[in-house]
Amino acid sequence: MPFENMAKLSWIYDLYRLGQESALREKPAEVQRRILEHIVQGIGADTGSLSVRADVEDELVLTADIGLPPQAIGKQIKKGRGVIGWVLEHAEPVLLTDDPAKDPRFRNYEPRRESTEPGSAICWPLMQENRLIGALCVNRKAGSPPFTEADMAHGSVLVNMVSIVIENTRLHQEQAARIRALSDMNKKLAETQGQLLQSEKMASIGHLAAGVAHEINNPIGFVYSNLGSLEKYLNDLFAVLEGYEQAQGDAAKLAEVEALKKKVDMGYLKEDVPALMNESRDGISRVKKIVQNLKDFSHVDTSDELQWTNLHSGIDSTLNIVWNEIKYKAEVNKTYGDIPDIKCLPSELNQVFMNMLVNAAHAIDERGVITIRTGREGDQVWVEIADNGKGIEAEHLKRIFDPFFTTKPVGKGTGLGLSLSYSIVQKHNGHIDVNSEVGKGTAFRVWLPIQQEEIGEARK
């Protein structure tokens, strides 16, 4: 009985398993060839072929074949061309028991080699949701029992399963392609975010440099002025000494020197020169301290490896660096708790403290207070930077760590500072809590583990 193998549940299960398991792990062409082999054997056919829809709407592509030359794979079949082309055009199965070249339905029929000419054949359309997705053909050689109308009807149930397998395979491949595309996009997004965060760092450095330049300019200015005064004083002193050298034994010249000495006011010079020296020494010390704070802030002499760090020292050096941004806007109160050193990348955490201190100053319209607190809970420490400024609207709180989101006026912020801070803290396996009330102020609390062996990847 033709199709007798197809009546066995084991045969149907094997076909189902081929479609379900293979489609998840193999290439579509291999999946389709294995399914076609299973069908050809189950039907008792000699040869067979499987074609699927190409990117072109009116074409199929031969993707699997049993009994055809290898070069046939990949052949394009156009609508209305040959037997498969007729099935593509009409979306109906066809039974062949005679030479297709004699059938007027199959114009442009291209016969195979005489040795492989089938005695009978069936070609079914593969349909999915009323859409033709391919064609399945099986052939028997002359001398074998020919296929019948009953065989064609019986096989129509079979091809429904094949259609599902083919469609599932295509969907799996599309899904895999989309996952690859999303992966590539995520990589590009990560690269772009890294570039944006680096831009924010550079912008912060530029802003920082302007403030540091202002802080350095003041002591440098009066040291420079003092050097000018000292130069004048030295010229006067040298003139008096030269006069004494020339007036030896000459009473008239000695009188002129005494007059010069009185003119330059030697008593005043004795008092002012030490004062100028002390003031200049103080100015140079202030510049030295600013440079040291810059060094502590950036940790330029350290590697990118985790190191034990005193957070209070980092906060103090950062506060000194941004002092020009704060001193005109707020009084700073520090309430430091008893916290241990933590293992971290100190220069990156200093960037977080800088962003939050500058934001706190910007949140204050006229004159206010910025409070810095620290503490410890279990195996974590926290640093809180709070202000009594304008606060943040409730609808904005969920977005403050989003890149480019800012409530500042145009030109006053990039919207990357808090995003960068979030990424750095997350990278340190910590988190940030925010509490804010409009008109009363905002508090950012940064939580960090005391000890960790390695940092994670920033995921913002």
C-alpha positions as CSV (number, residue, x, y, z in Angstrom):
1,M,0.0,0.0,0.0
2,P,1.5,3.3,-1.0
3,F,2.3,5.7,1.9
4,E,2.1,2.8,4.4
5,N,5.0,4.1,6.4
6,M,3.3,7.4,6.8
7,A,0.5,5.7,8.8
8,K,2.9,4.8,11.5
9,L,2.9,7.1,14.5
10,S,6.7,6.6,14.9
11,W,7.3,7.9,11.4
12,I,5.2,11.0,12.1
13,Y,6.9,11.6,15.4
14,D,10.3,11.3,13.8
15,L,9.3,13.9,11.3
16,Y,8.1,16.2,14.1
17,R,11.3,15.7,16.0
18,L,13.4,16.5,13.0
19,G,11.6,19.8,12.6
20,Q,11.6,20.7,16.3
21,E,15.1,19.8,17.2
22,S,17.1,20.4,14.0
23,A,15.6,23.8,13.4
24,L,17.1,25.0,16.6
25,R,20.6,24.0,16.0
26,E,21.3,23.5,12.3
27,K,21.3,25.5,9.1
28,P,18.0,25.6,7.2
29,A,19.4,23.7,4.1
30,E,20.5,20.8,6.3
31,V,17.2,20.8,8.2
32,Q,15.3,20.7,4.9
33,R,17.4,18.0,3.4
34,R,16.9,15.7,6.4
35,I,13.2,16.2,6.3
36,L,13.0,15.6,2.5
37,E,15.0,12.3,3.0
38,H,12.5,11.2,5.7
39,I,9.5,12.0,3.4
40,V,11.0,10.4,0.3
41,Q,11.6,7.2,2.2
42,G,8.2,7.2,4.0
43,I,6.3,7.8,0.8
44,G,8.3,5.2,-1.1
45,A,9.4,7.7,-3.7
46,D,12.6,7.5,-5.7
47,T,13.5,11.2,-5.8
48,G,12.2,14.5,-4.4
49,S,12.8,18.2,-4.1
50,L,12.0,21.0,-1.7
51,S,11.8,24.7,-2.7
52,V,11.2,27.7,-0.5
53,R,10.1,31.2,-1.2
54,A,12.9,33.6,-2.2
55,D,13.3,37.2,-1.4
56,V,11.7,37.9,-4.7
57,E,7.9,37.6,-4.5
58,D,7.3,35.5,-7.6
59,E,10.2,33.1,-7.2
60,L,11.1,29.9,-5.3
61,V,14.6,28.6,-4.7
62,L,15.4,24.9,-4.7
63,T,17.0,24.3,-1.3
64,A,17.0,20.5,-1.0
65,D,16.9,17.6,-3.5
66,I,17.2,13.9,-3.6
67,G,18.3,12.5,-6.9
68,L,19.2,15.7,-8.7
69,P,22.7,16.9,-9.6
70,P,24.3,19.0,-6.8
71,Q,24.4,22.1,-9.0
72,A,20.6,22.1,-9.0
73,I,20.6,23.4,-5.4
74,G,20.0,27.2,-5.4
75,K,18.2,27.2,-8.8
76,Q,15.6,29.9,-9.0
77,I,12.1,28.9,-10.1
78,K,9.8,31.6,-11.5
79,K,6.1,31.7,-11.3
80,G,4.4,29.9,-14.2
81,R,7.6,28.2,-15.3
82,G,7.4,24.4,-15.3
83,V,5.5,22.2,-12.8
84,I,6.8,24.0,-9.6
85,G,6.2,27.3,-11.3
86,W,2.6,26.3,-11.9
87,V,2.2,25.3,-8.2
88,L,3.7,28.7,-7.2
89,E,1.3,30.5,-9.5
90,H,-1.9,28.6,-8.5
91,A,-1.1,27.4,-4.9
92,E,-2.7,24.0,-5.7
93,P,-1.3,20.5,-5.6
94,V,-0.7,18.7,-8.9
95,L,-0.5,14.9,-9.8
96,L,1.5,13.9,-12.8
97,T,1.1,10.4,-14.4
98,D,2.4,11.4,-17.9
99,D,5.1,13.4,-19.5
100,P,4.8,17.0,-18.2
101,A,5.9,18.3,-21.5
102,K,2.6,17.1,-23.0
103,D,0.5,18.9,-20.4
104,P,-0.5,22.4,-21.6
105,R,-0.5,23.6,-18.0
106,F,3.2,23.4,-17.8
107,R,4.6,25.9,-20.3
108,N,8.3,26.4,-20.5
109,Y,8.8,22.9,-19.0
110,E,12.4,21.9,-18.9
111,P,12.7,18.1,-19.0
112,R,15.3,16.3,-16.8
113,R,17.8,13.8,-18.2
114,E,16.1,10.8,-19.7
115,S,17.5,8.4,-17.0
116,T,15.9,10.4,-14.2
117,E,12.5,11.1,-15.9
118,P,9.8,10.1,-13.4
119,G,7.0,7.8,-14.1
120,S,4.7,9.8,-11.8
121,A,5.0,12.7,-9.4
122,I,3.1,14.8,-6.9
123,C,3.9,18.5,-6.2
124,W,2.3,20.1,-3.2
125,P,2.3,23.8,-2.3
126,L,3.5,24.6,1.2
127,M,1.1,27.0,2.8
128,Q,1.4,29.0,6.0
129,E,-1.6,31.3,7.0
130,N,-2.9,31.4,3.4
131,R,0.6,32.3,2.1
132,L,2.6,30.1,-0.1
133,I,6.1,29.6,1.4
134,G,7.4,26.7,-0.8
135,A,6.7,23.5,-2.7
136,L,7.4,19.8,-2.0
137,C,7.7,17.4,-4.9
138,V,8.2,13.6,-4.9
139,N,8.8,11.4,-7.9
140,R,8.6,7.7,-8.9
141,K,10.4,6.2,-11.8
142,A,8.7,4.5,-14.7
143,G,7.8,1.0,-13.8
144,S,7.1,1.8,-10.1
145,P,3.5,2.0,-8.9
146,P,2.2,5.4,-10.0
147,F,0.9,8.0,-7.5
148,T,-2.8,8.4,-7.2
149,E,-5.3,11.1,-6.4
150,A,-5.7,9.4,-3.0
151,D,-2.0,9.6,-2.4
152,M,-2.1,13.3,-3.3
153,A,-5.0,13.9,-0.8
154,H,-3.2,11.8,1.9
155,G,0.0,13.8,1.4
156,S,-1.8,17.1,1.8
157,V,-2.1,16.4,5.5
158,L,1.6,15.7,5.6
159,V,2.7,18.9,4.0
160,N,0.9,21.0,6.6
161,M,3.5,19.7,9.1
162,V,6.3,20.3,6.6
163,S,5.0,23.9,6.1
164,I,5.1,24.5,9.9
165,V,8.7,23.1,10.1
166,I,9.9,25.3,7.2
167,E,8.3,28.4,8.7
168,N,9.6,27.6,12.1
169,T,13.1,27.2,10.7
170,R,12.8,30.5,8.9
171,L,11.6,32.2,12.1
172,H,14.4,30.7,14.1
173,Q,16.9,32.0,11.6
174,E,15.3,35.4,11.6
175,Q,15.3,35.4,15.4
176,A,19.0,34.5,15.4
177,A,19.8,37.2,12.9
178,R,17.9,39.8,15.0
179,I,19.7,38.7,18.1
180,R,23.0,39.1,16.3
181,A,21.9,42.6,15.0
182,L,20.8,43.6,18.5
183,S,24.1,42.3,19.9
184,D,25.9,44.5,17.4
185,M,23.7,47.4,18.2
186,N,24.3,47.0,21.9
187,K,28.0,46.9,21.3
188,K,27.7,50.1,19.2
189,L,25.5,51.7,21.9
190,A,28.1,50.7,24.6
191,E,30.9,52.3,22.5
192,T,28.8,55.4,21.9
193,Q,28.0,55.7,25.6
194,G,31.6,55.3,26.4
195,Q,32.5,58.1,24.0
196,L,29.7,60.3,25.5
197,L,30.9,59.6,29.0
198,Q,34.4,60.4,28.0
199,S,33.1,63.6,26.5
200,E,31.5,64.4,29.8
201,K,34.7,63.7,31.7
202,M,36.5,66.1,29.3
203,A,33.8,68.7,29.7
204,S,34.1,68.3,33.5
205,I,37.9,68.7,33.3
206,G,37.5,71.8,31.2
207,H,35.0,73.3,33.7
208,L,37.3,72.2,36.5
209,A,40.3,73.8,34.9
210,A,38.5,77.1,34.7
211,G,37.7,77.0,38.4
212,V,41.2,75.9,39.4
213,A,42.7,78.6,37.2
214,H,40.6,81.2,39.1
215,E,41.7,79.8,42.5
216,I,45.4,79.7,41.4
217,N,45.2,83.1,39.7
218,N,44.5,85.0,43.0
219,P,47.7,83.9,45.0
220,I,49.8,84.0,41.8
221,G,48.5,87.6,41.3
222,F,49.6,89.0,44.6
223,V,52.9,87.0,44.6
224,Y,53.6,88.6,41.2
225,S,52.7,92.0,42.7
226,N,54.9,91.4,45.7
227,L,57.8,90.5,43.4
228,G,57.4,93.8,41.7
229,S,57.6,95.6,45.1
230,L,60.6,93.6,46.1
231,E,62.3,94.4,42.9
232,K,61.8,98.2,43.6
233,Y,63.0,97.8,47.2
234,L,66.1,95.9,46.1
235,N,66.9,98.7,43.5
236,D,66.6,101.3,46.3
237,L,68.8,99.2,48.6
238,F,71.5,98.7,45.9
239,A,71.5,102.4,45.2
240,V,72.1,103.2,48.9
241,L,74.9,100.6,49.1
242,E,76.5,101.9,45.9
243,G,76.3,105.4,47.4
244,Y,78.2,104.3,50.5
245,E,80.9,102.7,48.4
246,Q,81.4,105.9,46.4
247,A,81.3,108.2,49.5
248,Q,84.2,106.8,51.4
249,G,86.2,109.8,52.8
250,D,84.0,112.3,50.9
251,A,81.8,114.2,53.4
252,A,79.7,115.8,50.6
253,K,78.8,112.5,49.0
254,L,78.1,110.9,52.3
255,A,75.5,113.6,53.0
256,E,73.9,112.8,49.6
257,V,73.8,109.1,50.6
258,E,72.1,109.9,53.9
259,A,69.5,112.0,52.0
260,L,68.9,109.0,49.6
261,K,68.6,106.7,52.6
262,K,66.0,108.9,54.1
263,K,64.2,109.2,50.8
264,V,63.8,105.4,50.4
265,D,62.6,105.1,54.0
266,M,64.9,102.3,55.2
267,G,62.7,101.8,58.3
268,Y,59.7,101.0,56.2
269,L,61.7,98.6,54.1
270,K,62.8,96.7,57.1
271,E,59.2,96.2,58.1
272,D,57.6,95.6,54.6
273,V,60.2,93.2,53.1
274,P,59.6,90.4,55.7
275,A,55.8,91.0,55.3
276,L,56.0,90.6,51.5
277,M,58.1,87.5,51.9
278,N,55.6,85.9,54.3
279,E,52.7,86.8,52.1
280,S,54.4,85.4,49.0
281,R,55.3,82.2,50.9
282,D,51.6,81.9,51.8
283,G,50.6,82.4,48.2
284,I,53.0,79.8,46.9
285,S,51.8,77.3,49.6
286,R,48.2,77.9,48.5
287,V,49.2,77.1,44.9
288,K,51.1,74.0,46.1
289,K,48.0,72.8,48.0
290,I,45.7,73.3,44.9
291,V,48.2,71.3,42.8
292,Q,48.3,68.5,45.5
293,N,44.5,68.5,45.6
294,L,44.4,68.1,41.8
295,K,46.8,65.2,42.1
296,D,44.7,63.6,44.9
297,F,41.6,64.2,42.9
298,S,42.8,62.5,39.7
299,H,45.2,60.0,41.3
300,V,47.4,60.5,38.3
301,D,50.2,58.5,39.9
302,T,48.1,55.3,40.4
303,S,47.1,52.5,38.2
304,D,43.6,51.4,37.2
305,E,43.7,48.6,39.7
306,L,41.5,48.6,42.8
307,Q,43.2,50.1,45.8
308,W,42.3,50.8,49.5
309,T,41.2,54.5,49.7
310,N,40.2,56.9,52.4
311,L,36.9,58.4,51.0
312,H,37.1,61.4,53.4
313,S,40.4,62.4,51.8
314,G,38.9,62.0,48.3
315,I,35.9,64.2,49.3
316,D,38.1,66.9,50.8
317,S,40.4,67.1,47.8
318,T,37.4,67.2,45.4
319,L,35.8,69.9,47.5
320,N,38.9,72.0,47.3
321,I,39.0,71.5,43.5
322,V,35.4,72.7,43.0
323,W,35.5,75.3,45.7
324,N,35.4,78.1,43.2
325,E,32.0,76.7,42.0
326,I,30.6,76.5,45.5
327,K,32.0,79.3,47.7
328,Y,29.8,82.0,46.2
329,K,26.6,79.9,46.5
330,A,26.8,77.8,49.7
331,E,28.2,77.1,53.1
332,V,29.5,73.5,53.4
333,N,28.9,71.5,56.5
334,K,30.8,68.2,56.9
335,T,29.6,65.5,59.2
336,Y,32.0,62.6,58.7
337,G,31.2,59.2,60.3
338,D,33.6,56.5,61.3
339,I,34.1,54.6,58.1
340,P,37.0,52.4,57.0
341,D,39.0,52.6,53.8
342,I,37.3,50.9,50.9
343,K,38.6,49.1,47.9
344,C,37.8,51.1,44.8
345,L,39.0,53.3,41.9
346,P,39.4,56.6,43.7
347,S,39.7,58.9,40.8
348,E,36.4,57.6,39.4
349,L,34.6,58.0,42.7
350,N,36.0,61.6,43.0
351,Q,34.4,62.2,39.6
352,V,31.0,61.2,41.2
353,F,31.6,63.5,44.2
354,M,32.5,66.3,41.9
355,N,29.4,66.0,39.8
356,M,27.1,65.8,42.9
357,L,28.8,68.8,44.6
358,V,28.6,70.9,41.5
359,N,24.9,69.9,41.0
360,A,24.2,70.8,44.6
361,A,25.7,74.3,44.0
362,H,23.7,74.8,40.8
363,A,20.5,73.8,42.7
364,I,20.9,76.8,45.0
365,D,19.6,80.1,43.6
366,E,21.2,82.5,46.0
367,R,22.8,81.4,49.2
368,G,22.3,78.0,50.8
369,V,23.9,75.1,52.6
370,I,25.5,71.9,51.3
371,T,25.8,69.1,53.8
372,I,28.2,66.1,53.4
373,R,27.7,63.1,55.6
374,T,29.3,59.7,55.7
375,G,28.5,56.5,57.5
376,R,28.7,52.7,57.6
377,E,26.0,50.0,57.6
378,G,27.3,46.4,57.7
379,D,29.7,45.7,54.8
380,Q,28.9,49.0,53.0
381,V,29.7,52.6,53.5
382,W,27.6,55.6,52.3
383,V,28.4,59.1,51.3
384,E,25.5,61.6,51.2
385,I,25.6,65.0,49.6
386,A,22.6,67.2,50.3
387,D,21.5,70.7,49.5
388,N,18.7,73.0,50.5
389,G,18.1,74.2,46.9
390,K,15.1,74.1,44.7
391,G,14.6,70.3,44.6
392,I,13.6,68.0,41.8
393,E,10.0,67.6,40.5
394,A,8.6,64.1,41.2
395,E,8.0,63.3,37.5
396,H,11.7,64.0,36.8
397,L,13.2,61.8,39.6
398,K,12.8,58.6,37.5
399,R,14.8,60.1,34.6
400,I,17.6,62.0,36.3
401,F,20.1,59.2,35.6
402,D,19.1,58.9,31.9
403,P,21.8,60.2,29.5
404,F,21.1,63.7,28.2
405,F,18.3,64.4,30.7
406,T,18.7,67.6,32.5
407,T,16.5,70.2,34.2
408,K,19.1,72.9,33.8
409,P,18.7,75.7,31.2
410,V,20.1,75.3,27.8
411,G,23.8,75.6,27.9
412,K,24.1,74.9,31.6
413,G,24.5,71.2,31.5
414,T,25.0,68.2,29.2
415,G,22.7,65.8,31.0
416,L,25.6,63.3,31.3
417,G,27.0,64.0,34.8
418,L,24.5,61.9,36.8
419,S,24.5,59.2,34.1
420,L,28.2,59.0,34.4
421,S,28.0,58.9,38.2
422,Y,25.4,56.2,38.0
423,S,27.6,54.1,35.8
424,I,30.6,54.5,38.0
425,V,28.8,53.6,41.2
426,Q,27.1,50.6,39.4
427,K,30.5,49.6,38.1
428,H,31.7,49.5,41.8
429,N,28.8,47.2,42.6
430,G,27.0,50.0,44.5
431,H,23.9,52.0,44.1
432,I,22.5,55.6,44.5
433,D,19.5,56.6,46.5
434,V,17.8,60.0,45.8
435,N,15.4,61.9,48.0
436,S,14.1,65.3,46.9
437,E,11.3,67.7,47.7
438,V,10.5,70.7,45.7
439,G,11.5,73.9,47.5
440,K,13.4,72.1,50.2
441,G,16.3,70.4,48.5
442,T,17.8,67.1,47.3
443,A,20.0,64.4,48.9
444,F,22.0,61.9,46.9
445,R,23.3,58.9,49.0
446,V,26.0,56.8,47.4
447,W,26.3,53.2,48.7
448,L,29.5,51.3,48.2
449,P,30.9,47.9,49.3
450,I,33.9,48.1,51.6
451,Q,35.7,45.2,50.0
452,Q,35.6,43.7,46.5
453,E,38.0,41.8,44.3
454,E,36.9,43.2,41.0
455,I,34.6,45.8,39.6
456,G,31.7,45.1,37.2
457,E,30.9,46.5,33.8
458,A,28.9,49.8,33.7
459,R,25.4,48.9,32.5
460,K,23.7,52.3,32.2
